[in-house]
Amino acid sequence: MITIGIDIGSTATKAVLLNGTKELYEIMPTGWSPKETGKTIVSRLLEKGHLRRAQVSKIVATGYGRDLISIAHKTVTEITCHGRGAAFLVEDADMVIDIGGQDSKVIKIHRSGRVIDFIMNDKCAAGTGRFLEVTAISLGLDVSELEQYHDRKNMVSINSMCTVFAETEVISLLAGGIGKEKIVAGLHSSVAGRVANMAKKLGVGSKIVFTGGVSLNGAVREMLKLHLEADVLTPALSQYAGAMGAALIARDMAN
Ligand code: ADP
């Protein structure tokens, strides 16, 4: 049986195809048309697996753009899909910390992946990938280059609560001769601290999984551990947790 999960995120679209014990993955920018992106990513997965669309039993969509695509049999919230996907990626996980392009969420889960409780920040870009992207642009860096700046002993604290002000603060710190390594380390700590506070409100879990695109940033991963005073696990496919959850839910539906 073949199923597909698609996570149409604000920044990136991720998709997972499950075919028995075989799994295929695909990622691409969401772009201006989530509908087209949904179709393209499914075609790419099918091409990769030398499969035809008619062979796919069910497709489930999640993510902010889930209602904008037409190819899914069902749409499911990101919270449900992330819980399910994270539990699959890390056995016995009881907390998921997801930092994506424009939101961050902390989800308490049962070991089955069922959601027990959650807190979400989708009102403010501070503490999200967008916050880091804006900084990377002002510093002439790619987001993947930010993680090299992780020295907590050598950082400035970033006080702005909002991305727009943070950008201004970064520019004035640079103008004041503060090195980018200190600024970026401060931003990493600020993002990690905000999300850690959300986790503390829910009660820090004993097996914490870090998912979403920002989990690829090693500096945020380390600072999250320090803020939480707990270990944080980042599975290899951390950015695909939502899509994986959607593909597993599609498999349940098909069964
Ligand atoms: P969404 O689902 O909201 O589109 P994702 O979970 O896919 O978001 O995460 C996108 C974010 O991940 C980007 O805003 C960017 O900050 C971050 N990101 C993506 N790739 C990397 C990378 N290689 N290193 C660090 N951060 C990354």
Residues whose N, C-alpha, C, O or C-beta is under 5 A from the ligand:
A	BS01	ADP	G9 S10 T11 A12 I99 G100 G101 Q102 G129 R130 L132 E133 V143 S144 G212 G213 V214 L216 N217
